[in-house]
Every structure is written in structure tokens, then in C-alpha cells.
Amino acid sequence: MPDPSAVLNAVVAGVLLGGFYAAVALGIAIAFGMLDIPNLSHPAFVVMGAFATWVLNNTFGIDPVLAGLIMTGPFFILGVLLYRLYHTCFESRGEAPLQGLAFFFGILFITEVVLVLTAGADYRSVQADYIGVSVNLGSVTLPLRMVVPFVVSIGMLLALQQFLSRSFTGRAILAVSQDKLALQLMGVSPTRIKALAFGISIATAAVAGSLLIIIQPVEPSIGRDFIGRAFAAVVLGGMGSFWGMLIASIILGITESIVSDMWNPSWAPAIAFGFLLPTLAFRSGGLLGRKL
Amino acid sequence: MSSITISHLGAGYGKVRVIQDLSMEVRSGETVALLGTNGNGKSTLIKCVMGLLTPAEGSIKAEIDGVTHELAGMRTEDIVSLGIALVPEGRRLFPRLTVEENLTIGAFRRVARKVLPRNIDFCFEAFPRLKERRTQLAGSMSGGEQQMLALGRALMSEPRILLIDEPSVGLAPLLVKRTIEKIAELKQEKQLTVLMAEQNFHQALRIADRGYVIVHGEIAFAGNSAAELNENDLIKKLYMGL
């Protein structure tokens, strides 16, 4: 019988880890779930965000979270430009699905190589007052380097959720993958809406990157560790559903944390993915997806 | 004041010419029926007016509040912004958005955003069914309800000119009758200018002031009243096999 307080600690650690996964998965939920853009390179942009945070933190001593927020501007522009390129080369020619995957796979590698060439292949980390500090609540230990990313991630998710459900632009983003022609008839340019939304999706990678480098040191190819988990969270949660994605991220986080604490870290991803299959077998639309 | 004048329009897909040298007009406050069986170019004409298809030749002029715009070559989004709305064939709702979200997105146009609450109330009053189902996903509703929602969504953009493509398709006869009557009622209340493409000429003529019969991409007959169309030999031949 495992120690109850150890189990509790593992669960709490898992929830916090899940919150961070949600920050990474958020951009994928937008690109895949709402825009039908197969952006496989998203985790690479997260790592790029982490390195940008490292530069701002190391050179100017800017707080990592603030650095991530500052980088949302340039990342947004980068996302808009990347979508324009993707749209001109593939989407507008109706060759999106397969060629698009190859395109973003290429972007993933190019981004990694650019990072290695400019920042080197070493592990980089940031400094902030809360890194290395823990708060104890009874028998539960809360390391602030996990709590801060969790809070920022949930905040980002709430803000985007509000934007999507309350603003005219947000609702157009929700509609764009359902019927482009109908959206034009509402007076909206689907290409502009998709460029904007993809810009937002890449901007979330800047924030997710700053959270990643708060949690652990980062090297250029570390994004690969998260590709599977982030995609799993999006599919498991239900394409296009933020809350489903958050719940799925937390389930993955808790499972991973418990399995690696109680049993063996190597099994953690396998068990987490084990959840994916039965969920999809019983609920093909994911946990909370809007299904007809 | 709002009207459409189409002159010498030619349009098609690739090398296939669907419409040739077609001229017609919809005057302010009229309900004009565009009649013709399948494949004669009704939808192609509507697509040209909405900028979904660029005409090969000719012009489409829309006059809205004293300003004349050339629609040929304009983008669909800009045409909608002028105050021209289309209820498309097959309704084209956003299936995974709720009834209310579908209506709200209809008010994307700048001038429509300010009057969104008033227009939502108007739609719910005109179609009480939509109010009951406001939180339901549009794709899960019946054909008749979807047609109501499509009409309501088009009206949310505060249009001056409303185009309706085949409102009766896929509806039971009783619903066709009701939909057509509803269009007349909404047109009256919102003071619209309406161009309606329809195969069901009996129903269309119940509310139309005038009509054009389109055959092989050309205007085969222009009727100045519903009675004139009813008496026409061509219509008898096309629709009744006489």
C-alpha cells in the first residue's frame, strides 16, 4: 500500500504538469481543431519561444513569464506570415492535407537546426525568484516552478476561450473550418480569419515556451518530447474544445506523474497513451467535442 | 432605395459558358422571381451577383441608398458589406455552432453589430422555433428549421437587398408554402428588395411582383406580373408539359 501523502503529491504534481501540457496543446487545438491546419511544427515553436525567453532573461534580466508575453507579438507576426506561405503554396491549390503535413514537418526540422546553429545544442535555463522555491500545504509540496506555469496556462486558456466565444472575430474563427463559403457570405474573409487565428496559435507557443524553460532546462530538440502528448491531449479532449483539451492534459499529467513516481518513469508515456485508445473507441469525438 | 441592374452578363466555369448576354433588373422594393428548371443558370447568376464567381463579361450594378456599385470583380466579403445578403442553396449553416451563434455570426458586418440585440429579438419573434432551440447545434435541426435559421442569419446582416437561392429545395410541400409566405412577410417588415431563384414556380409566383424565365443561360421570357407568367406558353411547356 503506497503512502497516501505520496499519492496525493503525485496527483498534485500531475495536475500542475497537465496545466503546462495544456499550454502547449492550446496552439495545436486552434490549428488542428479549428483551422484544419496540420501544424506539426508547433512544439518547435514552443522551443523557439523558450530560447527567446532565455535570451531576454539572460541579457536583460526580464522575468521569464513577461518575456513570453513580450514575444507573443513577434510570434503572432511569424504565424501570420507562415500561414500566408502555407496558404499560397498549398491550401489555395487544394493540396492541403498531405503536402501540408510535409511542409510543417520540414518547418519543424528547419526550426530545430536554426536553433542549434544560433543558440548551440546545450541545455539553457532561466533565472527567476520563484524557481527553486516550494510552498508546503500540509503534506503537499508545491514547487513554484510548476505552480507559476499552471496559473499562466489556465489564464491564457480562459482569455482565449472568452475571446472565441464573445467576440465577432472569435466566433468567425470557430466557424471557419465548418463552411468557408458561408463565412464569406457573412462578410468575413476566411483567409484573413485563418491568418489571424494561426497567428494567435503561434503566439501561444511563445508563452508555452517561457513556461517550459521555467519548468526545466531546454535544448533545441526537446520539443519532440511533447509532440505526442500535446497531440494526444487535443484528440482526447475533442477537436476544438478547450475544456476537453485541458481535462485531457490533466489526465495525461496525473497518469504520467503517478506511474513515474510509483512505478517506472519509462512506462509513463505508454500508460498515458493507453488512455487515448479506449476514449476514442467509446467517444469518437473526444471528451467534450461538439458532436452531431 | 436599393436595386440591381444586370446587363449583358456572360459567365461560366472554365470553358463551359453557362450564362450568355443576360440582362435583367430588380427594382427597389420588388420581389422578383428567377424561374427555370435545374441547370439553366439560376445559381450561376446568383453566384455572379455575390462575387462567388467572376463574370467573363457584362456588368452587375447595385444601387444602394443613392450610390451605385459595380459588383462584377468585387470580393464577396465587400459585396456583403454593401448590404446584399444571400440565403444560399442548401442553407450552408455552421452545423457545429448553436442556433444563436449562427445568428450572431450573421451580424459580423460593422453596421449590423450595433443593432445585434434588436435583430436577434426580431428573428426570435419571426421564428419562435429558433428561440426554443437557441442553444441547439444547427446541424441537428430539421430541414424546415434550418431554412428558418438560414433566413434569420441572412437578415442579421441588415441587408437592403436579399437574394434567396432555391428556398424550397428539400422541404415538404406544406413547409415550402410556409417558407414562401414567411419570405413575403419578412420582406414587408424589413422593406427589402428580393431576388429569389426558384424551381417551384407556383409557390414563387404567389409572392413575386415579376419574374424572369431563364432557359439555357438566357432570359427566355420576362413577365411583368405574376398573371402574365401564369398565362405564358413557355411556362406551361416547361413546367406542365403542355
Interface residues (C-beta under 8 A of the other chain):
Chain A: F168 R171 A172 L174 A175 Q178 D179 L181 A182 L183 Q184 L185 M186 G187 V188 S189 G240 R290 L292
Chain B: M50 L52 R75 T76 E77 V80 S81 A85 L86 P88 R92 L93 F94 P95 R96 L97 E101 T104 I105 G106 A107 F108 R109 R113 L137 G139 S140 R153 A154 S157
